[in-house]
Amino acid sequence: MGQNSNEGRKVIHLQMDGKDYYFGSLAALCGYFSKEELGISYGSLRNYGITLEKPYSNGRITIKEGVLISAKGNRGVKPQLGRKMKKSAPPEGTPLF
């Protein structure tokens, strides 16, 4: 999945023992939990091909792929001429309530 401005970032959701865990990749998930804990190896999970429509489940875990949706930010955008930038702190002597 591409990571352009129209798409969200891929998230791997693991449900195990009544708890939810979120990872940025299968490699991160398999680096955190052992194949004995998961009941499946990293290679087998890659071969399975988890997608939005095709989660993986065994008697112990469920792994789903999802999309992280975030707001579009203006970080790194330079202000246009004639526009004032927001001040990061109030002027000295301004009462704070």
N, C-alpha and C positions, 0 to 999 in steps of 0.2 A: 504494500500500500504506500503510495506517495505521501509526502508530508507537505503539500502545498497549502496555500491559505484557504482552499475550499474544503479540505479534508481534515478530519481529526487525527490524533495520534493513536496508534494501535495500543491496546492495553490487554494484558493477559490476566484473567480473573480466575483464581483458584479457590474452590470451596473445599475445606478439609476439617473434619472434626467440629463442625458447626461454626467455623471461623472463615472469614473472607480475607484473601490476600490479593494484592494487585502488583503486577510486574510489567516492565516495559518490553520484555521478550521472553521466549521460552528458555533461552540460554540463562537469563537472570533467574528464572523460576528454578531451573534444574541446578543452578549454582548454589541456591539457597537451601533447597531440599534435596535429599539423596534419592536415588532411584528406589531404594528400599522403603522410604517414607511415602513416596508417590505411588509405588507399585508399577512403575513404567520408566523406561530410560529416556534420555533426551533424544537419541536417535529414533526410537520408536514413536515418540510424540511428533517429531518432524515428519516422519513417514506417514503418520496418520493424517496430517494436514488439517489441523484445527482451523475453522473459519467461523464467521458470524453465524452461519446456518448449520455448522457441524461441530458441536462441542464434543469433548472427550469425557467419558465417564467410566469409572470402574466401581467396585463396591466401596472404595475408600474415598475417592476424590471426584470432583467435576472441574474441568478446565474449559473456560469459555474465552473466546476472543471478543473484544468490544472496541469501541471507539471513544476516546476521550474528547469531549467537546469543550472548547474554551473560547473565551471572548477574544475578539480581534483587538490587539493592542496597538498603540501608537509609538511603542518604544523604537528609538532610532530614527524617527521621522523628524526632520528639521522643520522648524516653524517657517511659515511663509513670511515674506517681507510685509511689514505693516501690522503683523499680529504680535501681541504681547504674550510672553511666556508667563505661566503661573509662577509666583514666587514660592520658594520652598519653606520660608519661615516668615513670620510677620515682622514688620520693621521694629527696631529696638525701641522700647518704651511703650509698645502697644499692650494694653491690658489683656490678659488671657482669662477667660471665664470658664 
